Amino acid sequence: MPHSDGFRPFAPPEAAIRLRHDPAAQLRLFCLPHAGVGASIYHPWSRLLPPEIQICPVQLPGRENRIRERPPTKLPDLIRGLADAVDPGLDLPFAIFGHSMGAAIGFELARELRRRNRGTPRRLVMSGGRAPHLPPRLTPLAGLHAGQFLEAVRERYGCFSSEILQAREMLDLVLPILRADLKLFETYQCSVEPPLDCPVSVFGGIDDATVTQDELADWSCHTTAGFDLCMLPGGHFFPQESRDEVLRALEARLTGPEDPGVRG
């Protein structure tokens, strides 16, 4: 039953991810979105990558089919729920991709699966997110008042099309989710744990003003199994701006040799 504020207290794990049986699939790629958006951002990837890679977009609470759930504010609670959700899909080899906030979530999901002895990703692909152990460099935005918040987000990330800005109802829907996501991201603190024993690939946007190449390279300390850094055209949202290049680089790392030094 919904709470008085209109939100459901929880949802079953299958709300987060819809697994399907596909005889051609040899690997499942769990995809975590950036702040303010839903899993549908990854739906086109299914027809653009080879059939042996099964795209499994992960839906976070508060958006799309989970719109009636409260957006997450505590990362550990979110991670435990996502680990429950992906567990049935671990019958195949798997990898994790996450962009920006999704990179932090994907990294912590891999560590939670390790704590549960549920296996190691074949590869962790972190995109557009600084290494999680680094101290904050940018001013937090989540606590700003509405007008300041919108302008600050636009200035830093270059998001929000003119169509969205002119659609008040859409803004009223998107902004609370984005604010909650940024609060989650900006208050995240990476605990000290041993490095992962899977290869880590990091993608960055050449013109991304929110994260430096050095901050991307610092992910290397979180793996004992090999690391590579791939810089691609575009700003913070380069996976949309340079989708074909991103997917070529991703496919090379998921279907090619295990050597993480592959370049794409």
N, C-alpha and C positions, 0 to 999 in steps of 0.2 A: 504494500500500500504506500502511495507517495506520502512524503512528509508534508507538513502544512506549508512549507515554502515551495512546494512543487517538485522537489527533487526526490528520486528514489534513493534509499540508503545504500543499495548495492545492486549488482547485476550478476547473473551467472557468467562463468568464464567464457562461454561461447559467444557472448556479446562482444568480446574484445577481438576475437579472431575466428574466422569461418574457414575451417580446414576442409579440404576436399580430397578425395582419392583420385589420383591421376597416375596411370601406369607409366607415363613417360617421365615423371618427376624423379630426379636422382638427388635433389637437394632442395630444401625449403629455405627461402630467404625471408626472414622476419624483418619488416620494414617499419621503423618508428618515425613519426612525422615531426616536423618542427612546430614551434609554438603557434597556437591559434587556428590550426587546421586539423582536418580529419584524415582517416585512412584512405579516403578516395583519391588523394593526391597521387597514390601509387598504383591505382588501378590500371592506367595505360601501360605500365611496365610489363604486364602479363603478356601482351601481344607483341612486345618489342624485344623481349629476351627469349632465348631458345627454350623449348618445352621442358628440357631437363632441369631448368631452374624454376621452381614453383614460387611465385610471388605471394607472400602472406602478409598483407598490410595489417598492422596492429592498431585497433581503434582504442583511443583513450577515452575515459569518461568525459561527458559534457558536450559531445559533438556527434553529429550525424545520427546513427542508430542508437547512440547512447546519450542523446541530448537531454533526457530527463534525469540524468545522474549528475551529481555535483562534480565540477571539475576538481581534480586532485590538488591538494596543497602540501601533502607530505610525501616525499619521494619513496621512503621505505614501504609505506602502505601500498602505493601504486605498483612498486616493483614486485611485491609479493603477489598481488592480484594478477599481474602480467605473467609471472612465472607459472601460476596455476593455469592460465589461459593457453600458454604455448605448450604445456607439458604433453598433451595428446599428440602434438605434431613432432615430437622428438623421436619418432620411430624411423625417421630418415635423417641422414646427415643434414646439418643446418648451418646457416650463417646469419649474421645480424647486420643490418644497415640502419643507421640513424643519422638524421641531419640536424645540426644545431642543438636545440634541446633534446631532440631524438638521439643524438650521439651520447649524451650523458645517460639517458634512459637505457639505451642499448648496452652500454658498458656495464651499468649496474645490473641489468638483467642477466648478462653473461656471468657476472660474479655471483648472483643469487643462484643461478642454475648450478654453478660449481659448488656452492655451499650445500645444495641439495643432492649432490652427486648425480646430476642428470646429464652430464656430458659437457663437452667443450665445443664451441662453434668451430666449423672448419675454417672460418675467417670472420674477423670482426672488421667491418668497414665503417669508419667514423668520418662524417662529412660536415665541414663548416663549423666545427666546434673545437674550442681550445682544450688542451689537455686538462683533465678534471682536477688534478692536484694543484693547479696554479691558483694563486690568490686572485680575487676579483680585481679587474683593472678598470672596467667601465662603471659609471654611476648607475645604481639600480633605478629602474623605471616603474616597477609595479605599484609603488606607493603614491605616485603622482596623481593629482586631481584629473578629472576626465579630459578637459581640454589640453592640459599640459601633457598628459599621458599619450594622447593620440598624436600630438605634434612631435613629441620626443621619439616615439616609435617610428613615425614616418621619416624623421631626420636620420635616425641611426640605421634603420634597416631598409629604407627605401620601398616599403610595402604600402599597400592600400591603393587600389586603382581609383580613378575618378568616379567610376560607377559605384563602387562601395561607399566612397565618401559622400555621395549624393543620396544614398539609400539609407535613411535613418533607421528603418527596421532592421536592415542587415547589420549596421553598426551596433545597434543595441544587442544583437545576438552574438556578434563576434568579439566585441571588446571585453565583456566579462570573462570569456574563455581565455582570451589572450592575456589579460591581466593575471588571472590565476596561474596560467602556464609560466609567465615570466616570474611570478613570485616563487613558484616551485623551482625554477631554474636558478634564480638569483640567490636563493637561500640554500641551495645544494652544497653540501660539504662532502668531499671525497674522503672516506675512511682509509686508513693504511691497511692494505692487504697485499699478499704476494702477487707478483705479476701473473697475468694469464698465460697459459701455455698454448695459445693459438696465435697464428699470424694476425697482425693488425695492419690494415691499410687505411690511410687517412687521405681524404680528398679535401682540397681547398680551392676557393675562388681567387683567381689572380687579383681581382679588384675588390675583394671583400675587405672593407674598412673595419670590421668588427673583430677580426682575428688575424694575427700575424702568422707568417710562415714559421717563425720560431715557436710560436705557441702550438701550432699544429705538429711540428716536429717533436715536441716534448711528449707526445703520446708514446714515443718509443720505449719509455721506461716501464710501460704497463704490459709488456710482453716479453717472454723468453724465447719466442718461436719465430722471430723475424718481423721486420717492419719496413713499410715503404710509404712515401709521401708523393702524391700526385696532384699537381696544381693545374687547374682547368680554367677556361675562360669564363668570366662573369663575376658578379658581386656576391653578396651573401646568399642569394637564392640561385646560385649557378646551376643546381640540379634541374631547375626549370628553364633557365636561360640557355644552357648548353646540354640539354637532355641527351642528345645522341652521343656526345663525347663522354658523358658520365656513364651511360649504359655500356659503351664499348669498354671503358676502363673497368667497370664492374664485372662484365662478362669475362674479361681476360683474367681477372683474379679469382673468379669462382669456377671457371672451367679449365684454366690453364694449369701449368705445373705448380707444385706447392711452393716453389721459390718465391718469396714475397717481393723480390726485387723486380718483378715484371713491371713494365712501364706501359701506360696507356693514355 
